């Protein structure tokens, strides 16, 4: 009769971890808790402050909870503060820019990494050079060009600038993802009769979609939170984006109505938080795809 040896005490399933092992994990848990507090607390405080009235700001404690949860501040921020107009301007500038960056970036990364053609290395170096040029360095030349082309105070100035400065980073990241793409899949599709466009749209793009979403989210954060480009090329109050509008909103109300000011900041931050929460799983998969080889 064969006897099965019992598992060692330290490897038996269901056995609680030793006290010393749990004690060693306390510093890591404290660091995680500290990072979580530093990250979440400002958002919670901003949201709660957006419900406070003017009397609560002037006479109450700054970290005290609001006495009531009224949406009057949000209504004033949306109407009187013209946040509805700033939201629309940001969407009309960011969405076309993001679509162009992703479409051109994915195609360029596919051509640079998957396809074989002359001058491929030189073109890749040109895009890498674009990453090393800070946007502050070219604002004056761009302003002169847009002035001569009559593009100042138009959304095209923002769309062109966002697209041009978003492409190098997008191509750089997506090229790294395409390096890990299995070439056998492309060869099998070509053997089955697919042309290069079918390979790109029906084979490659669906398989790297998580990586594309990750890069798109990074670019969305940059475009949505941009202030410098908007202030430089847009002077018309009716064309201001949401970040430039926040400056105008704070200047209008100053220290007299902090409630609508906090409400407007909450409205500006909400899209980025919501988009990240909705696409969190795809982002994690995209980051893992870029980190694992083969």
N, C-alpha and C positions, 0 to 999 in steps of 0.2 A: 504494500500500500504506500503510495507516494504522499509525502507530507509537504504541504505548502508552508514555506517559512513566513512568519509574520513580518510585516513591514516595520522598519525602525520607528521608534517613537516620534522622531522629528518629521517623518514623512507620512504618517497616518492621516487619511482624509478626515476633515472635520476637527482636527486637533487645534486648539487656539494657539496663536503665536506666543512664544515666550515673552515674559515681561521685558527683558532686556532688548529684544528686537523691537517691541512696540515703543520703548523709550527712545530708541535711536531714531525713530521716524517722527518724533515730536518736533524737532527743529524744522524739518521739511514742511510739516503741516502748518507750523507757525508762519513760515515764509509764504506759503500759498494763501493763508488767511490774510496776511498783511497785503499782499498784492491784490487780492480780491477786494479788500476794504478800500484801498487806494483807488481802484478802478471803478467800483460800483458806487461808493459813497457820493462822489461829486454829481453823478447822474441822478441819484435819489434826492439829494439836497436841491438840485436845480429843479426837478419836477415838483417837489413839495413847495418850493419857494414861488413857483408859478401860480399857486392857488392862494397865496397870501394877499391881503388887502394892503392899502397904503398905511393904515393905522398900525397894522402888525409889523411892518417894516420900521416904522418910526419909533414905536413905543415898546415893541416886544423884543425878545431875545432872538438873535439872528438864526440860531439852530433850532428854534422851537417849531413844533408842528403847526400847520395852519388850523385855524379854528373851524373852517368849513371848506368844502371842496366845491367851489363855484368856478364855472368856466368863463366868467366875465373877462378875466385877463386874456384868455385865448381868443375870445370874440373881438376884443379891442385890438389885439395884436394882428388878427387876421384881416380886420376891416380898416381901422384907423391907422395902424402901422403898415398897411399895404403888404402884409406878408403873402396874401394870395397872389399879388402881382409878381413879387420876387420869386415865389415858388414856380410860377409859370415861366418866368424868364430863365430860371436855372434849368428847368426841365427841357425847354426848347434849345438850350445851349449844350447841356450835358448829354442828352440822349443821342442826338446826331453825332456828336464827337465820339462818344463811346462806341457807337455802331461802326464808325469809320476806323477807329483804332483797332477794334477786334477783327473786323473783316480784313483790313490791310495787313495787320500784324500776324494773323494766323496764316494768311497766304504767303507772306514774305518769309516767315519762319519755316514753313513747309518747303518753299523753294530753296532756301539757304541750306537746310539740313538734309532733306530727303533727296532732292534732285541733284544732278551732277551737271555743271555747266561752267564755262570760263568766267573768270573774274568773281567767282562766288566768294572767295576769301577777301578780296578787296571791298566788295559791297558789305560784307559782315563787319569789317573794320570801320567802315563809314558809319554804320549804325551804332557801333560801340563808341565811336567818337561823339555821337549825339548824346550819349548818356553823360559824358564828362563835361559837357557845356552847360553851365547853370543858366536858368531862364533869365535871371537878373542881368546877365551879360548882354543879352540880345534884345532887351525891351526897347531901348532907344532906336536901334535900326529897324525893328519891327514897327514901332510907332511911325517912323518916317515912311516906311513902305505902305502901311495902311492909310496914312494921310494922303499920299499921292494916289493911291488906288480908291480913295473915298470909302474906305471900310471902317473908319472910326465911328463909334456909336452905332454899330451894327452887330448882330449876333455872329456874323461871319468872322469877325475878328477873333472872337472867343473860340469858335468852332475850329478855325484853322490853327490857332495857337495850341489848343488842347490836343488836337490830332497830331501835330508835328512833334510836340514834346512827349506825347504818350507812346508814339510808335517805337522809339529805341528801346525803352524798358520792356514793352510788350514783346518785341521780337527777341530780346535777350532771354527773357524767361521762357518763352514758348520754344525757342531753339533748344534749350536745355531739356524740355519735356520731349521733344521730338528725337533727341539723341537716344532716349530709352525705348523708342517705339520699335516693335519687332518688324524688321524688314521682310520677314517671311510672309507676313500678312499681305503686304503690298504686292509682293511677287505672286502670291496666289491669286489676288484679284486681277492682276495683269494677265496671268495665264488663262483666267476665266473670260477674258475679253474686255475688261474694263479699261477705259482710257484714263488719262491723267486727271481729268476733271471729275470723273466718277470715283476714282480712287480717293480724291481729296474730299468730296462732299459726302459720299456714302460709306466710306471705309474709315478714313483717318479722322475726320472731324468728330463723328460720334464717339470715337474711342478716347479722344483727348478732351471731351467736353468738360469734365471736372476741372482740368487744368485751365481751360479757357475761362470758366466761371471764376476761378481764383484770381487770374490776372485781371479780368473785367472788374471784379470788386475792388482791387487795388487802384485801378484807374478811376473808378467811380468815386472813391474817397478823395482822390487828388482833385478831380474836376469839381465835385460838389463843394468841397471846402476851400476852393481857391478864392483868394481875395486880391492878390497882387495883380494878376492879369485883368481881372474885372475892373479894378480901380484905374488901371493904366489906359485901357482902351474904351471904357464906357463912361461917359459923362452925363448921358441922358437919364434922369431919375426913373423914367418909365421903362428903361432897359436894364436896370441894375439887377444883378443876381442876388441870391439870398444872403451871402456873406457881406457884400457891400451894403445891402439893405439893412443888415443888423447894425452897422455903424451909424447909418442915418437914423435908425430907430432909437438907438441909445442916445444919440445926440439930441433927438427931439424931446425925449422924456427926461433925460438926465437922471437925477436922484429923486425926482418927485414921484415917479411911478415905476418902481422896480418890478412890480407884479407883471405888467404887460411886457417888460423887457425880458424877464425870465421866461415868460410864456413864449415869446418869439424865439429865444435861444432853444427852448425845448422843441419847438416845431422844426427848427433848422437841423437839430441833431437826430430827430426821430427817424427820418428816412434811412440814414446810415445804420442805425441800430437795428431797425426792422429788416433791412436787406441782409445784414450779417446774420441775424437769427434765423431767417428763412433759408439761407444758403450755407449754413454752418457745416452741414455734413459734406456737401460738395467741396467746400473749401478744404476740409481736412483730407478728403480723398485726393484733391488736386495737389496739396502739399506732399502727401505720401507718394504720389506718382512722380513728383520731381525729385524725391529723395532716394527712391529705390531704383537701382540700375537693372536693366535687362528685362 
